Amino acid sequence: MNETSYPEGADDADREGSIRRWGLLSPAVVVVGLAFVAVVAGGVFWLFQDELFHPFGDARACDGSDAALTGRIVLGGVPIPADATDVHYLTKQGFAEVSFLSDQMPDYLHRAGLVPEGDSLFDENDGSAYGLREGDGELPDGLCGPSLKGPAWSYQGTGPGPGVSILIERAPTGTALRAPARVIASFGTG
């Protein structure tokens, strides 16, 4: 056994104090070790929090979704605009609602066949005013993210592909879409 040497004249009280100091060091080392482990675990938790709290590990999915929309989201047979940001979706029983923000909606409406080329975006043969007044906001039940602000315009897909219904923000003057515009699209996923 390795014995600690004390200076000549050291009494038993000095030896006991030395032992107590070393004994107190052990709990301090344990506390520091536990704090380090807690910080590392908290960092890992923070790093993966989106995957832990969103359905399917998809930050775009809203609580209550029952199916994942994988990859690029397609509405009415046409992928959402490439510049789409702030994308959120809710899926329930073969039906999906998607909210996103885009500057490219006029082009999308033409590509999806919701507004024929050459028609005005606000031609009442292709769409209609939606009952939101300027500044009013609306978000379907369960869909997360920012709400669509009025005034808005509604388009209904009538083509051979899966039907899509689109609500889109228009400028307060009513002669153009907002840039960027918030969109809420509803469609069947089955």
N, C-alpha and C positions, 0 to 999 in steps of 0.2 A: 504494500500500500504506500502510496506516495504521500509523504507528510509535509505540510507546509512549515517552513522554518520561520520563526519569529525572532525579532531582535532580543538580545539578552535583556532580561528584566521585564519582559512582557508578561502580564499576568493572565489569568483565565478570562477575565472580563474583556481584554483586548482580543483574545482568540474567539470568544463567543460573538463579539461585534463584527469581526471579520467574516465569520460564518454566516451571520444574519444578512450582511450586505450581499454576499454571494447568493443566498437564498432568495432575496428580493429581486435579484436580477432575472431569475427564471420566469416569474410572472410577467415582468416587463417585456421579455423576449417573446413570450406567448402572445401578449396583447398586440405587439407590433406585427407579429406574424399573422394574426387573425385580421388585423386592419389591412395588411397587404393583400390577403386572400379576398377580403370583401371588396377592395378597390378593383382588383382584377375581375372578379365575378360581376360587379356592377358595370364595368367597361364592356364585357362580353354581352351582357344583357342589353345595354344601350345600343351596341353595334347591331344586334339582330332584333331589335324591338319591333320593327315593321313586320318581320316574318312571324313573330310570336303573337301579334295581336290582330292581324288582318286575316280574314278567311282565305284559305288556300295559300297563305304566305304572300299574297298579292296586295301591295299597298293601294292599288286601284279599287279593290273590292270593298264594298260597304258591308257592315255587320248585317247578318241575316241572309246573305247571298247563299244560294244552294248549288250553284254550278260556277266553275271558273270560266272566264273568257280569256283564253290563252292567246299569246302573241298579239298581233295587230288586230284591232277590233274592226269588224266588217258590218256595215249597215246597208241593208237593201242591196247586197251584192257588191258594194264598193267600200274599200277601206276608208276609215276616217282620215281626214287630211293629215299629211305628214307633219305639219306644224302644231298639231293638237297637243295642248298642255293641260295640266290640272284635270286629268282624266279620272273619273270615278264611275263605278257601275254597281248595279243591284240586279241580281238574277233571282227569279222566283218562278217555279213550276213552268219552265219552258218559255219564259218571258223575260226580257232584259230592258233596263233603262240605263242609259249612258249619258253622263254629263262631261263636257269638255269645252275648252276655249280655243278658238281658231280664227286666223285672219283670212283663211282660204275657203270660206263657206260659199261664196257665189260660184266658184269653180266646182266645188263639191256638189252643189244642188243641180248643176247642169250635168255633171258626170253620172250622178245617181239617177238621172231622168226625172227628178222631181220638178224641175223647171226646164222646159224645152229651150234649146238655143234660140236666141233672138227675143224670147219673152222677157218682160220685166220681172224682176224678183218679186214684185208685189202685184202681179196680175192675179185677179181674183178667180181666174180659171184654174190656177195652179196652187193657190193657197188662200189663207184668210187671216184677218186680224185676230189675235188671241186676246182674251179678256183680262189683260194686265195693264194697269195704268202706269204712266211714267214713274219709275222709282219703286213700284211694288215689286216684291220678290216672291218667287215660288219654287218649291222643290218637292217632287213627289214623295210620298211617305216612304221612309226607309233609305232613300238615296242620300248619300253623304256628299259633302263638299259645298262650295258656294252656290247660292240660288241664282236662278235666271231672273233678271230684272226686266220690268216692262219699260216700254212697250215691246210686244213680241209678235211674231208671225208664225203661223202654223202651216206645215206642208204634210200631205198624206201621199205616200207611195202607192201607186195603182198599177205598177208594172207587173210582169210575169213572175218576178222574183219574190222573195219574202217581203211582206209589207213592212214599211217603216213609217213612223210618224215622227216629225221633227218640229220642235219648238225652237225658235232662234230669236235672239235679241236684235231689235232693229234700232236705228238711231231715233232719238226723240222726234225728229222732223218727219219720220216715216218714209223717206225717199231713199234710204240706204240701210244696210246692216251696220251694226256697231263694228268697230275694228279695234281689237278682236271682239268677236261675239261669243257669248256663252250659248251653248247648244244643249238641249235635252232631247235625246232620241230614244224612242221606244220601238221594240221589234220582238218578234218571236225567234227563239233560238233553236226550235225543233224542226 
